[in-house]
Amino acid sequence: MTTALILAVLIGAVSGSRTLLGPAAVSWAAYGGWLDLSGSWLFFLGHPVSPWVFTAMAAGELVMDKLPSTPSRKRPFPFASRIAGGAIAGAAIGANAGAWVPGLIAGGLGAVVGTLLGYAARRRMAAAFGRDRPAALIEDAVALTVALLVVAAA
């Protein structure tokens, strides 16, 4: 169970960086049979349509994130959305180990940490590059890589 909680924190941190990337990753894992969510309230993540819907929304988020009009991730609604995404993704990782409630909590906490650390890291990278776009693309790549590693390990 310890491994599942660590993975739940990490997938939560992914959602702290990119809200819908964590749920998209666990949805693909559930659909592909890597996560068994069939007996839990999270069964919908494994439905054949779910990974496509979450992926489309995550792709839209990746585009929207680069727009200058996008609000800060630290504002109440974006922050709460990231926590919710992380909690759901963490619950899915935890459910696979028979511990969805601890996974939900770990995923939510990971999202808080991922939101704050991702914000700070992106600001520093953007300052170093002299513009935000390269920093945002690096953040995207790191979040996607971590998401893939987490679901592969779950």
C-alpha positions in Angstrom: 0.0 0.0 0.0 2.9 2.4 0.6 3.9 2.2 -3.1 0.3 3.0 -4.1 0.2 6.0 -1.8 3.5 7.3 -3.2 2.2 6.8 -6.7 -1.1 8.6 -5.7 0.9 11.6 -4.5 2.9 11.7 -7.7 -0.2 11.4 -10.0 -1.7 14.2 -7.8 1.4 16.3 -8.4 0.8 15.8 -12.1 -2.7 17.2 -11.8 -1.2 20.0 -9.8 0.8 20.9 -12.9 -1.9 20.0 -15.5 -5.3 19.4 -14.0 -6.7 16.8 -16.4 -3.5 14.9 -17.3 -3.7 12.8 -14.1 -7.3 11.7 -14.7 -6.5 11.1 -18.4 -3.5 8.9 -17.5 -5.4 6.8 -15.0 -8.4 6.5 -17.4 -6.1 5.0 -20.1 -4.6 2.7 -17.5 -8.1 1.6 -16.4 -9.3 1.1 -19.9 -6.1 -0.8 -20.8 -6.5 -3.1 -17.8 -3.5 -1.9 -15.8 -5.8 -0.5 -13.1 -8.7 -2.6 -11.9 -11.5 -0.1 -11.0 -14.4 -2.4 -11.9 -15.7 -2.8 -8.3 -15.3 0.8 -7.3 -17.2 4.1 -7.9 -14.3 5.0 -10.2 -15.4 2.3 -12.7 -16.3 5.1 -15.2 -12.6 5.8 -15.8 -12.3 2.5 -17.5 -15.2 3.0 -19.9 -14.1 2.9 -23.5 -15.1 6.6 -24.1 -13.6 8.0 -20.9 -9.9 8.0 -21.9 -10.7 9.8 -25.1 -12.8 12.4 -23.4 -10.2 13.0 -20.7 -7.4 13.2 -23.3 -9.4 15.7 -25.4 -9.9 17.9 -22.3 -6.3 17.5 -21.3 -5.1 18.5 -24.8 -7.4 21.5 -24.6 -5.9 22.4 -21.3 -2.4 22.2 -22.7 -3.3 24.7 -25.4 -5.2 27.0 -23.0 -2.4 27.0 -20.6 -0.2 28.9 -23.1 -2.7 31.8 -23.6 -2.0 35.0 -21.8 -5.6 35.3 -20.7 -5.4 32.0 -18.7 -5.8 32.8 -15.0 -3.2 31.8 -12.4 -3.3 28.2 -11.2 -3.2 29.6 -7.7 -6.6 31.4 -8.0 -9.4 29.6 -6.1 -11.2 27.8 -9.0 -8.1 26.6 -10.9 -6.5 25.5 -7.6 -9.6 23.6 -6.5 -9.9 22.0 -9.9 -6.3 20.7 -9.7 -7.0 19.3 -6.2 -10.1 17.5 -7.5 -8.2 16.1 -10.5 -5.4 14.9 -8.3 -7.8 13.4 -5.8 -9.7 11.5 -8.4 -6.5 10.2 -10.1 -5.0 9.4 -6.7 -8.2 7.5 -5.7 -7.9 5.4 -8.8 -4.3 4.5 -8.0 -5.3 3.7 -4.4 -8.4 1.7 -5.5 -6.1 -0.6 -7.5 -4.4 -1.4 -4.2 -7.7 -1.6 -2.2 -7.2 1.8 -0.6 -9.2 4.4 -2.6 -9.7 6.8 0.4 -6.0 7.1 1.3 -5.3 7.4 -2.4 -7.9 10.2 -2.7 -6.3 12.1 0.1 -2.7 11.5 -1.1 -3.7 12.6 -4.6 -5.3 15.8 -3.3 -2.2 16.6 -1.2 0.1 15.8 -4.2 -2.0 18.2 -6.3 -1.5 21.0 -3.7 2.3 20.4 -3.7 2.4 20.0 -7.5 0.4 23.3 -8.0 2.7 25.3 -5.8 6.0 23.8 -6.8 5.1 23.7 -10.5 4.2 27.4 -10.3 7.5 28.3 -8.7 9.5 26.2 -11.1 7.8 27.6 -14.1 8.3 31.2 -13.0 12.0 30.5 -12.4 12.4 28.8 -15.8 10.5 31.5 -17.6 12.8 34.1 -15.9 15.8 32.2 -17.0 14.5 31.8 -20.6 13.2 35.4 -20.7 9.8 34.1 -21.8 7.2 31.7 -20.6 6.5 29.4 -23.5 9.7 27.2 -23.2 9.1 26.8 -19.5 5.5 25.8 -20.1 6.5 23.2 -22.7 9.1 21.8 -20.3 6.4 21.6 -17.6 4.1 19.8 -20.0 6.8 17.2 -20.8 7.7 16.6 -17.2 4.1 16.2 -16.2 3.4 13.8 -19.1 6.5 11.7 -18.3 5.7 11.4 -14.6 2.1 10.5 -15.5 3.2 7.7 -17.8 5.8 6.4 -15.3 3.2 6.4 -12.5 0.5 4.4 -14.4 3.2 2.0 -15.7 4.3 1.4 -12.1 0.8 1.1 -10.7 
